Amino acid sequence: MRVNNLIWIGLLILSGLVSATDGKPVKPDKYQIRLDFITQFAGEPKSSIPYLRNYDFEPLGKNALLLKYSGNKAYLLLLNNGCNSLTSSNAISINNHGSTINAKFDSVRVISRNNNIREKCQINQIQEVDVKAMKAEEAAIRESNKNA
């Protein structure tokens, strides 16, 4: 009798999962996958980093972005309250004070195509990313996928 109860409980849980997704398999979030990967190479949180005018960025969902300077310098910025339009934006600006970017004080401004500011999102945390190690791991993954 006890085994039958466990089977019924399992079936109820399974049916709840299927109905919660309308029977469609849950697709992994590409931004979350990338954020999880980059987080492996992120160091300890920093209170501030130097602000350089020439940077690129990679959105990592609405709560994070990778701020890229030159070839081997990058920082993971975690944002408060999420920037809903970050993933669809092709430009950002950093609202900073002086020559540094400060966690808890400065913010990322998401810029729309017509140069209007869509959102202002406070920077909660800054972590330097070991770009060299990250690129080496990406190369190893590409190589193993090629050989698979």
SVG drawing of the C-alpha trace seen along z (x, -y; Angstrom):
<svg xmlns="http://www.w3.org/2000/svg" viewBox="-2 -64 47 66">
<polyline fill="none" stroke="black" stroke-width="0.4" points="0.0,0.0 2.8,-2.4 4.4,-1.9 1.1,-2.8 1.0,-6.1 4.4,-7.0 3.5,-6.3 0.4,-8.5 2.5,-11.3 5.0,-11.0 2.3,-11.2 0.7,-14.2 4.0,-16.1 4.7,-15.2 1.3,-16.3 1.8,-19.6 5.1,-20.2 3.6,-19.4 0.6,-21.7 2.8,-24.5 4.6,-24.5 1.5,-23.7 3.2,-20.5 6.1,-22.4 9.6,-21.6 11.2,-24.5 13.8,-26.2 17.0,-27.2 17.5,-30.9 20.5,-31.8 21.3,-34.8 21.3,-32.7 23.5,-30.1 26.0,-32.7 25.9,-34.4 26.5,-31.1 29.5,-30.5 31.0,-34.0 30.4,-33.9 32.9,-30.9 35.6,-33.4 34.5,-36.3 36.6,-37.4 35.7,-38.9 33.3,-41.9 35.0,-45.3 33.7,-48.6 34.9,-50.4 36.8,-50.1 38.4,-52.6 36.1,-54.2 37.4,-54.1 35.5,-55.7 36.0,-53.0 34.0,-49.9 31.7,-47.3 29.0,-45.4 27.3,-42.0 23.8,-41.8 23.4,-38.8 19.7,-39.1 18.0,-42.0 20.1,-41.8 23.6,-41.7 26.0,-42.7 29.6,-42.1 31.5,-45.4 34.4,-44.8 37.5,-47.0 40.4,-46.1 41.1,-42.5 41.8,-41.2 39.9,-43.4 36.2,-42.8 33.9,-43.3 30.7,-41.6 28.1,-44.2 25.1,-43.0 22.2,-45.4 19.5,-46.2 15.8,-45.8 16.7,-44.6 16.9,-46.5 14.0,-45.2 15.2,-46.7 18.9,-45.8 18.7,-42.7 17.2,-44.6 19.5,-47.6 22.5,-48.2 23.9,-51.0 24.4,-51.9 26.1,-54.7 27.6,-54.6 26.4,-57.3 29.5,-57.6 31.2,-60.1 34.7,-61.1 37.1,-58.5 35.7,-55.5 32.6,-53.3 31.3,-52.6 29.0,-49.8 25.9,-50.9 26.3,-54.6 26.6,-54.5 24.2,-53.2 23.9,-51.9 21.6,-53.9 20.0,-51.9 19.9,-53.9 17.2,-53.4 17.8,-53.6 16.8,-57.3 19.3,-58.1 16.7,-58.4 17.4,-56.9 15.0,-54.0 16.0,-53.0 18.5,-53.8 19.6,-50.8 21.8,-51.0 25.0,-48.9 24.8,-46.6 28.0,-44.6 31.2,-44.7 33.5,-41.7 36.6,-41.5 36.5,-38.6 39.5,-36.5 39.2,-37.0 42.2,-34.9 40.9,-31.8 37.4,-32.4 38.7,-32.5 40.8,-29.4 37.7,-27.5 35.6,-28.8 38.3,-27.5 38.4,-24.2 34.6,-23.9 34.7,-24.7 37.4,-22.2 35.6,-19.4 32.4,-20.2 34.3,-20.0 35.7,-16.6 32.4,-15.2"/>
</svg>
